[in-house]
Amino acid sequence: MFLKSIRAWFALVLFMLCAATAHAAARMPNVVILATGGTIAGTGATSTTTVGYTAAKVGVDDLIKAVPELKQVAHVTGEQVFQIASENMSNEHWLTLAKRVNTLLAKPDVDGIVITHGTDTIEETAYFLDLVVKSKKPVVVVGAMRPSTAISADGPINLYNAVLVAGSQDAIGKGVLVVMNDQINAARDVSKTNTTTTDTFKSTELGLLGYVVGNQPHFYRASTRKHTVDTEFDVSNLNALPQVDIAYTYANVGPTAVNALVAAGAKGLIHAGVGDGSLPNKVRPALSAAREKGVVIVRASRVGQGIVARNGEANDDQLDFVVADTLNPQKARILLMLALTKTNDTKEIQRMFYTY
Ligand code: DAS
């Protein structure tokens, strides 16, 4: 008799587990859309206005209403976090956004987040979040290259695809993603590569992670660099980030920009060098002087692809500089800002550039 009741009990538990699993799998995901502005929320004077329109005009509720198909793939709610063109994104905006994302993802009934964003700095916001979001749940950043009023506006399909990915089990643990033009890119490697065309976001040599085809994401790769829950950065108690700036290099450049940025209080400086991060003779003394004042110097490259190798074009060991590895200058700035919230030790910071 006792054995029979044990068997019945186990059968009941097994049934409930299967039912719960089936329910979870069948349940539509809960996805929160955080709107920040940009072209995806832009309006133009006519249906053929694809440049010279106004970004950041359409609110999140109207963005959602414009894509009724979202209801077929997820339970979607929306929040208007900001309404700005993304060239105006600031460190303060990033901290506000990151804290809201982490608060939402800590809720058991939130399965994923989509952030609608201007395309000009989407790659920067995405990488910042990639380093500070503390959840494995999908976070997808999406924008558009044509305003919502244009013929063949790309915003609605980009938003639909972003919600699909944000609600997908396959996107869990992949880090922050940028989904546009039916392609899925990793926040760390993606950049805007064309000023106006809809295929602008590419991870060029390091490659995309997958596609959105037939109403579902298809992943073929994952990043080898640490992100989200595996990073050492935590912004929950931060209200500001250290001042880090970028000095761009070109033929005939002098030390003016470096000296001005240091005088203005930069705690870190990204040198966007030519080639493999080469230091012009007129700039090197200014960078060394900055280092002696305690400014952390990172050698990056304006080239856009490839590794800036340590002790290659400069003796980084002797200069006590850091190299950016494959991060472009604008992403190297983000990692250096977060690194400086933890340490000023250049060996530790170099480790971070080889880790994230
Ligand atoms: N100004 C651009 C921005 O907000 C418009 C866009 O491409 O989204 O990034």
Residues whose N, C-alpha, C, O or C-beta is under 5 A from the ligand:
A	BS01	DAS	G38 T39 I40 A55 I84 A85 S86 E87 H117 G118 T119 D120 T121 A144
